[in-house]
Amino acid sequence: MTANLLDFDLEGLAVFCERLGERRFRATQLFRWIHQKGASQFDDMSDLAKSLREKLKAHAHVQCLPLVSQHLSADGTIKWLFDVGGGNAVETVFIPEDDRGTLCISSQAGCAVGCRFCSTGHQGFSRNLTTAEILSQLWFAEHFLRKHLKVSQRVISNVVMMGMGEPLQNYSALVPALKAMLDDHGYGLSRRRVTVSTSGVVPMMDRLSMDCPVALAVSLHAPTDALRDNLVPLNQKYPIEELLQTCIRYLAHAPRDFITFEYCMLDGVNDQPAQANALIQLIQSHARQGLRCKFNLIPFNPFPASGLLRSPQARVQAFAKQLQDAGLVTTVRKTRGDDIDAACGQLAGDVQDRTQVKVRIAQQRTIILRELNEH
């Protein structure tokens, strides 16, 4: 079986080339052809020796994920669905702005965390993506967009690991992909412009700060453990205090001087003035220990299985103002691509669940209804 060269960061590709009896500088040439120029055929790599091209044909290939569908939103957002085999498909979203182009990348087929407000989590979990499957989403999007927009310069300036899956539960495949994104011989992205979003996998947050510190976004969504246990099940393993202490440690290595806390606004669940006040007290108490953060309030994108509703816009704005008046930097995320189900929390793809999440959710709902009826 030949190796997919999208599976390697530059160091990994150098090791591969050495195994072929080639000097390490050949890896840099090859890396540039693949990532900067979008080449997938070795015969197109004109400055590589013919003998090396023949070796590569025998031992390697450059293979992107098969494209299933493409959807274009009225606001310019593009969503792609990629086939990852075994009945699974993942989604990738490009969000154009005046000053940036952001690509939202998936890291797993499904997600095992099971946050209540996330459509992906309600589909369950099938498997982790490989480094090649993660990186090929960027490879495809960047070179498709250059042709589509008829430009030669880089189109994607920002990458957010906020698609399907919990990136830090696929750590071994994630880090080489991040390194390829950051490498000047690859995509040359700034560490400040590559963001990993996590629901709070504490041990891997610490490892990331050592191995490949990029911008960090943490899905908080609640000011107390009791509520967050219900919304983000991982909180039962890594509660808020432990999570915030990890954030403080991460800041010592982070490319930005703050952590972004994501907070999905759920009608009557986590959007009340008392909860905003609890959130303020929580952050202020940890600011004295070195926590620096900003809040990104996210309008919830409803889907039937969640049983949740979006907070009214007036309540979102009031919640934001309460945080801002307390000195917390707070923004409200602009919803993009919701007409093609590409907005935050809507990515679902097609997942062959191995975790029986739908059965578990149905059982949980039965228990909740029974308790309500008893009271």
GIHUBEL-V851499 format. One record per helix or strand of 3 or more residues. SS is the DSSP state (H for helix, E for strand). FROM is the first residue (numbers start at 0). TO is the last residue. If there is no record, write none. Layout:
# GIHUBEL-V851499
SS:FROM:TO ; SS:FROM:TO
This chain:
# GIHUBEL-V851499
H:4:6 ; H:9:18 ; H:24:35 ; H:41:43 ; H:49:58 ; E:65:71 ; E:77:84 ; E:87:95 ; E:100:103 ; E:107:109 ; H:118:122 ; E:124:127 ; H:130:148 ; E:157:160 ; H:166:181 ; H:190:192 ; E:193:197 ; H:201:210 ; E:214:218 ; H:224:230 ; H:232:235 ; H:239:250 ; E:258:265 ; H:272:286 ; E:292:298 ; H:303:305 ; H:312:324 ; E:328:331 ; H:337:339 ; H:356:373
